[in-house]
Amino acid sequence: MDDEKLLVKGIKFNLETEGYQVEAAYDGEEAVELAKSGNFDLIILDVMMPKLGGLEACMRIREFSTVPVIMLTARSEDMDKIIGFEYGADDYVTKPFNIVELKARIRALLRRSALQTQNAGDACLTIGHIVIDIEKRTAKNDGIPVELTAKEFDVIELLAKNPDRIFSRENLLNTIWGYDYQGDIRTVDVHVRRLREKLEKNPAEPERIMTKWGVGYYIKG
């Protein structure tokens, strides 16, 4: 516990020296409540937090926010990362880590988030029963609003802007996560599956978010 507090304080100090405004929480429950009360550009969660683990905290935050989330974990197994993405994480940093790497991951996420906001127009994209509001970064399935994480929205926006164009998993990974992303390519499959669960009338028989077997994914225009 004391070691983890020192880690939090160390990260806070290093980020504040870069000019970031940082709020610190020392357990998962406090992190969720802090996320509810503030307007944050990015959240960092440790998988092994007291009272409420980082994965559970991430899932609860996703109930009310799409803010980018970086997970800190002492484990590097690919399946652990995939589970984290299932819970709504946007990126992973494995402990022990170099603070320079963490700062780089933060800058990359914030840069992509700012660029997406800057490029957002006021148009809505309608693909069958799916409606995507680019400016508000929201989506509806057959008229019913659905909550998408930042990365889920990035994926569906890219596909919807390019109907019938097939994107390989490598294309999607490089475009959405960036060429410097070191995670498992299967995270693309996880995000597409979650999009189908949220946006298709029957996820088992999708009508719009399609797979071209052996090639990639596309939106049926």
N, C-alpha and C positions, 0 to 999 in steps of 0.2 A: 504494500500500500504506500509506504513512504517512498519507495523507489519510483512508483508510478506518479506520485505527486511531483517528484523531482523532474520526471520526464515531461509532464505537462508544463511545469514552470519553465523548463528549458526551451521547449518549443515556443511558448508564449513570448519569452524574452527574445529569442532569435527572430521571430516574425515581427515583433514590435520594432526591432532595430531596422527592419526593412520598410517600416512605415505603415504596416497593417494595424488596424484596430482589432484587438483580440479579447474575447471573453472566454474564461476557462471554467470547465466543470470537472468535478473529480469522481463522479460516478454516472452510470447510464441514466438513472432517473433524473438527475439534475441536468444532464445534457438535453434530454427531451424537453423538459420544462423551459430551459433556456432557449431552445430552438423555437418554442411556441411564442415566447415573449419578445423575441428580437427579429430584426430584418437582416439576415446574414447573407453574404455572397457565397460562402463556402463553409462546410462543417467537416472537422476531422474527428473521427471516432476510433477508439482502440477496441479491438475485438474483445479483449479481456478486461472489462470494466466491472467494478463492484456494483452490487445491487441489481443492475440490469446490463447484460452483455451488449457489446457493440452492435451485433447483428440484430438483436431485438430492438435496440434503440433506433437503429437505422430504419427498420420496418415501421416503427411507430411514427418516426419523423415523416416518412413517405405518405402517411395518412393525411398530412396537412401541408406538405411542402415538397417542391421539386428542386430545392437548392442542391448544388453539387456536393457529394459526400466522398471523402477519402477515408479509407479504412486502414488502420495500422494493425498489423498482425505479426505474431512471432512465428507463424507457420507459413510455408511457401507452397504447399501442395495446391495443384491446379484446382482440385475439386473444392477446396475451401474457398478459393477465389470465386468459383462459379456460384457457390452457395451465397457468397456475399453479393454478387451481382443480382441474384434472385431476390435478395432483400432490398435491392435498390441502390447499392453502392455504385459510384462512378469510376473509382480507381482504387488501387491497392498499393501500399508501401510495406515491405516486409522488414521487421525489426531483426537485428539492429540495422539502422539506416543512417546514411549520411544526411545531415540537415540540408546540405546543398541539393541533394536529390529531392527531398520533400519540398523545398522551395520551388524547384523546377516544376514539379508536378502541380503545385498550387498555381504557379504562373500560367501553366499550360491550360488548366481548367478555367481559370478566370479569363484568360485571353479568348478562349473559344466561346465562353458564355457571353462576354462583351461583344464579340463579333456577331454572334447570333442575334443579340438584341439590336445591334446597329443595323443589321441587314433585314430585320423583320419588316415586312410590309403590312398593309392593312387589309390584305385580301384573305378570303377564306377559300380553301381548297376543298372541293367536294368530289369524292370518289365513291360513287354508289351511296351506300348508307353511312359512309364515314365522312365527317366534316372536320376540317382542321383549320383553326384560326391561327394564322402565322403570327400576328401581332401579339395576341394574348397568350400564345403558346398553349392552347387548350384544344381538346378534341371531343367529338361526340360520336357515339355509336347508336345509329338509328334514333337520333334526337336526344339521347341520354348522355349527359356529361360524364367523362371518365377522367381519372387522375393518372397522368403519365409522369414518369421521372424525366429528368432533363435529357438523358441519353435515349430513352424510349421516344421522346418527342423528336429528337434529332434524326433518329432512324426513319420514323414515319414521315417526317417532313421531306427528307431527301428522296425517299421512294415516291411520295405523292407528287413532288415537283417534276418527277421524271417517269410518268406512267408508261408501263410496258417495257421500260429499260431494265435489263437484268444486271444486278450488282452482285459480284462475287463476295464471299465473306471477307476476303482480303481487301477489296474495294471499300466495303463498309467500315472495316476496322481502321483502315488508313484515313478515310475521310472523316469519320465521326470521332474516333479515339486519338488519331494522330499517328504519324509515322514513328514517333518515339515511344509508343505504347508497347510495353513488354509483357502484357498479360496473355491469357489463353485465347486463341481465336474462337473457341467455342462460346465465348461470351456473346458473340453475334447471334448464335442460335438461341441462346437464352432470351435475349431481348426481343427477337422476332416471335418466339413462342409467347412471351408475355404480352406483346402487342396483339397477337391473335386472340388471347384470352380476354383482352380488354375491348377490342374493337370489332371482332367478328361476331356475327350472330351465333354461329356454331364453330368454335375454334378447331374442332376435329375435321370440319369440312369448310375451310376458308373460301370466301368468295372474292376477296380483294387482295389480301396479303399472301402472295403465291410463291411457290418454290419451283424453280426449274432444276430438276434433279441433276446433280453433278456440275451445276453451273452457279446458281445463286438464288437470290430473292428479287421479287419485283411486285409492283402494284399493278393490278389489272385495271386498265383504264376503261 
